[in-house]
Structure formats: structure tokens, C-alpha cells
Amino acid sequence: MPPVKNHAKTKQNMNSSIFRLLNEELYTKSSGFSAQKFKESPELFKIYHDGYKQQLDQWPIKPFDIASKFVQQFKNNEKIGDIGCGTAQLAQKFKQCNIESFDIGCTDDIKELVRIANMTNLPVADEYFDALVYSLSIMPTDQYKVLNEAHRILKMNGTMLIIEVISRVKNVDEFAKKVEKYGFKCTIKEENKFFFSCEFQKIEKGEGTGGLLDPCIYKRR
């Protein structure tokens, strides 16, 4: 029996190392690089999200709770885009809502819920969604493309929720001002010592440039 335990421990340690490497690449590479990597090696999606869940279990406050509260304010016929949805928790919990989930990969158990796509080039029409959710998902270096695409697919006066790790910004107000340059107006800002969330309304045409968030990289052991 001990060899089996050792094998399991070795595999866990290996997967933890792969998770940290993937996490670093997701934050320091372009969206196209990450999309291609997960397309070529779809098994990495499960390894990454297993590692993410281990991190999530350590957080006293869950971003999912913030996103859940946001989703519940919309009518069932209003379209909500969960961009960078991970394991599609929102779509699984709120089956009565019209939630469409997108990510660069998925596992077999959620393939009916998730559309695989690059968040800078989503397969939907202009002004398609009434609301958008970006929960810890604006990771790539080409963040300006993510925001420009969000502006394209969100209806005028539609609402966008961004939830992020507080350490990724020096100042939440400054972050909100940067996003507003893309044609949005910040309507709600909340923060705690772990995360911040901002709600934005699309109010005008706009096309911004430049970075918004610092990378979030786990310390190497």
C-alpha cells in the first residue's frame, strides 16, 4: 500500500507544479497563446481547474458568491455571458437563467454547457448580451482586446461585472477609470482584502488600449 500512496502524492505534486506553470502562462502570455495551448492539450484544463479549486477552498470569500448575486437581478429572457467561465458554475446553478458560458477549454462533464472560444474573438453577434461576467478571467496580456470585445458583444446600456484579486491593482478607482475609457461607466465598486468587483454600464462607443491589471502569479515552492 505505501507505494500507491507515494504514487498518488507524486502525481499530486506534479499536477501542482503544472498548475503553477499554467497559471503563470495564462497571466503572462496572450489570449491566443493560451487558447492554442489548451486546444493542443485539452487535458490541461482539468489539471488547471483542479489546482484552482484547491486555491479557492482556502479563500474565506468566494468570487462565485459575488457573481451569483449579480446574475439573480436579471430576468430569465435576458442573455448573460459568462466569459472565462471555468467549470461553468453559474450555468449549472442558475439553470433558469439564460447564461451562455465560454472558455478556452472544458471537461467532458460540462461540454454541453461551454462553448470553446478565445475571449478576444467570441462567436456571437454585436450587442448580443444584456450582461457579462468576468470572474477572475481577464488574465492574458492583451487585456485591451478583451475589453474591446466585451464592448462589442454587450448591448448599449448593458451591464458588465468584473471580479478580480485585489492585489492585481494598485487602486480600484484607477482601474475603473481605465475601463471607462473603453466606453463604459462604472456604477458600483466594492472591495475587501481579497477581491474587488466593479459593475459597468455600456454607455457609448469606445475603443481603449493598454493594460488594466497586473499578473497574479503564485509563489514558486
C-alpha positions as MATLAB code, in Angstrom:
seq = 'MPPVKNHAKTKQNMNSSIFRLLNEELYTKSSGFSAQKFKESPELFKIYHDGYKQQLDQWPIKPFDIASKFVQQFKNNEKIGDIGCGTAQLAQKFKQCNIESFDIGCTDDIKELVRIANMTNLPVADEYFDALVYSLSIMPTDQYKVLNEAHRILKMNGTMLIIEVISRVKNVDEFAKKVEKYGFKCTIKEENKFFFSCEFQKIEKGEGTGGLLDPCIYKRR';
ca = [
       0.000    0.000    0.000;
       2.715    2.616    0.751;
       3.910    2.653   -2.904;
       0.358    3.510   -4.025;
       0.236    6.401   -1.575;
       3.618    7.612   -2.754;
       2.488    7.441   -6.375;
      -0.631    9.465   -5.595;
       1.443   12.050   -3.719;
       3.932   12.272   -6.578;
       1.122   12.805   -9.097;
      -0.439   15.475   -6.894;
       2.869   17.308   -6.605;
       3.396   17.073  -10.367;
      -0.085   18.439  -11.077;
       0.510   21.263   -8.589;
       3.673   22.201  -10.474;
       1.814   22.095  -13.796;
      -0.943   24.288  -12.305;
       1.557   26.937  -11.218;
       3.208   26.902  -14.639;
      -0.141   27.175  -16.441;
      -1.253   29.943  -14.120;
       1.905   31.910  -14.867;
       1.476   31.445  -18.599;
      -2.182   32.491  -18.508;
      -1.170   35.750  -16.843;
       1.971   36.478  -18.866;
       1.014   35.313  -22.377;
      -1.506   36.481  -24.938;
      -5.013   35.068  -25.189;
      -4.079   33.433  -28.485;
      -1.136   31.581  -26.939;
      -3.263   30.144  -24.126;
      -6.159   29.229  -26.410;
      -3.818   27.315  -28.704;
      -2.107   25.534  -25.805;
      -5.392   24.287  -24.334;
      -6.599   23.286  -27.793;
      -3.484   21.168  -28.350;
      -3.559   19.676  -24.828;
      -7.186   19.685  -23.593;
      -6.262   17.620  -20.503;
      -4.540   20.715  -19.098;
      -7.934   22.315  -18.468;
      -8.805   19.780  -15.751;
      -5.354   19.984  -14.170;
      -5.590   23.771  -14.048;
      -9.074   23.890  -12.557;
      -8.318   21.170  -10.015;
      -5.432   23.355   -8.837;
      -7.633   26.441   -8.928;
     -10.222   24.693   -6.742;
      -7.540   23.932   -4.152;
      -6.713   27.642   -4.028;
     -10.391   28.560   -3.939;
     -11.026   26.329   -0.929;
      -8.520   28.416    1.047;
     -10.311   31.723    0.392;
     -12.794   32.860    3.065;
     -14.685   34.870    0.448;
     -15.729   33.262   -2.840;
     -15.925   35.242   -6.112;
     -18.727   32.888   -7.155;
     -20.963   34.342   -4.426;
     -20.465   37.840   -5.862;
     -21.232   36.632   -9.393;
     -24.305   34.709   -8.174;
     -25.778   37.815   -6.577;
     -25.207   39.735   -9.809;
     -26.839   37.109  -12.048;
     -30.004   36.928   -9.964;
     -31.004   40.507  -10.784;
     -31.706   39.676  -14.439;
     -34.878   38.319  -15.999;
     -34.899   34.795  -17.418;
     -35.120   36.030  -21.001;
     -32.083   38.323  -20.685;
     -28.865   36.906  -22.093;
     -25.874   36.678  -19.754;
     -22.380   35.847  -20.996;
     -20.033   34.130  -18.553;
     -16.679   34.816  -20.188;
     -13.833   32.657  -18.948;
     -16.398   30.520  -17.157;
     -14.060   27.802  -15.869;
     -16.239   24.894  -14.776;
     -19.452   26.763  -15.711;
     -20.689   27.010  -12.132;
     -23.083   29.857  -12.903;
     -24.810   27.967  -15.713;
     -25.020   24.852  -13.553;
     -26.517   26.633  -10.557;
     -28.864   29.027  -12.353;
     -30.418   26.739  -14.942;
     -33.465   29.001  -15.138;
     -31.302   31.887  -16.353;
     -30.211   32.402  -19.944;
     -26.453   32.001  -19.337;
     -24.015   31.247  -22.137;
     -20.586   30.080  -20.973;
     -17.285   30.495  -22.812;
     -13.742   29.347  -22.094;
     -10.636   28.087  -23.874;
     -11.289   24.516  -22.737;
     -13.681   22.258  -20.857;
     -14.038   18.769  -19.453;
     -16.444   16.145  -20.829;
     -18.939   16.614  -17.997;
     -19.609   20.260  -18.925;
     -19.120   20.182  -22.699;
     -22.867   20.711  -23.238;
     -22.640   23.981  -21.298;
     -19.379   25.500  -22.508;
     -18.505   26.934  -25.892;
     -14.769   26.833  -26.514;
     -13.570   30.206  -27.774;
     -10.935   32.892  -27.353;
     -12.383   35.696  -25.229;
     -10.956   38.284  -27.640;
     -12.944   36.826  -30.540;
     -16.239   35.360  -29.352;
     -18.654   33.720  -31.844;
     -21.638   35.985  -31.157;
     -23.195   38.978  -32.904;
     -22.628   42.607  -31.959;
     -24.669   43.790  -28.938;
     -25.801   40.232  -28.218;
     -25.692   40.098  -24.406;
     -27.655   42.019  -21.781;
     -24.972   41.302  -19.181;
     -21.426   39.963  -18.970;
     -19.491   38.307  -16.158;
     -15.687   38.266  -15.982;
     -14.836   36.471  -12.740;
     -11.050   36.232  -12.304;
     -10.833   35.697  -16.053;
      -9.179   38.802  -17.537;
      -5.811   37.092  -17.433;
      -3.986   37.471  -20.782;
      -1.548   40.233  -21.626;
      -3.778   41.562  -24.432;
      -6.400   42.796  -21.979;
      -7.323   45.677  -24.241;
      -8.645   43.142  -26.766;
     -10.754   41.511  -24.050;
     -12.376   44.848  -23.156;
     -12.909   45.879  -26.762;
     -14.614   42.538  -27.403;
     -16.737   42.981  -24.285;
     -17.846   46.343  -25.634;
     -18.723   44.792  -28.992;
     -20.892   41.954  -27.645;
     -22.679   43.896  -24.873;
     -25.887   45.771  -25.653;
     -25.960   49.516  -25.200;
     -26.817   50.210  -21.525;
     -25.993   46.573  -20.759;
     -24.106   45.677  -17.568;
     -20.675   44.120  -17.145;
     -19.354   42.663  -13.879;
     -15.613   42.308  -13.337;
     -14.342   40.450  -10.250;
     -10.610   40.334   -9.596;
      -7.943   39.680   -6.998;
      -7.283   42.930   -5.135;
      -3.507   42.534   -5.489;
      -3.806   42.938   -9.274;
      -4.488   46.663   -8.954;
      -2.800   49.471   -7.075;
      -6.086   51.352   -6.798;
      -9.625   50.200   -7.653;
     -10.742   53.714   -8.622;
      -7.888   53.991  -11.121;
      -8.783   50.585  -12.561;
     -12.409   51.697  -13.027;
     -11.274   54.862  -14.820;
      -9.170   52.801  -17.224;
     -12.136   50.573  -18.067;
     -14.365   53.620  -18.591;
     -12.118   54.701  -21.480;
     -13.447   51.698  -23.382;
     -16.965   53.175  -23.474;
     -18.278   52.118  -20.053;
     -19.438   53.886  -16.901;
     -18.666   52.390  -13.502;
     -21.846   52.207  -11.417;
     -20.804   50.052   -8.456;
     -17.407   49.418   -6.800;
     -16.839   47.065   -3.882;
     -13.660   45.678   -2.356;
     -12.322   43.671    0.554;
      -8.844   42.470    1.430;
      -9.056   39.589   -1.066;
     -11.096   40.743   -4.069;
     -12.735   43.713   -5.702;
     -15.726   43.884   -8.007;
     -16.928   46.604  -10.368;
     -20.112   46.880  -12.354;
     -20.020   48.867  -15.573;
     -22.710   50.090  -17.938;
     -22.021   50.389  -21.647;
     -22.827   53.997  -22.473;
     -21.052   54.958  -25.683;
     -18.795   53.896  -28.481;
     -15.245   53.466  -27.354;
     -12.023   51.645  -28.043;
      -9.296   51.650  -25.458;
      -5.700   50.485  -25.342;
      -3.195   49.494  -22.692;
      -3.095   47.147  -19.728;
      -5.567   47.120  -16.860;
      -4.395   44.509  -14.369;
      -1.104   43.216  -13.041;
      -0.450   39.463  -13.346;
      -1.395   37.226  -10.410;
       1.341   34.620  -10.038;
       1.595   32.064   -7.248;
       4.935   31.898   -5.467;
       7.162   29.050   -6.528;
       7.941   26.482   -3.875;
];
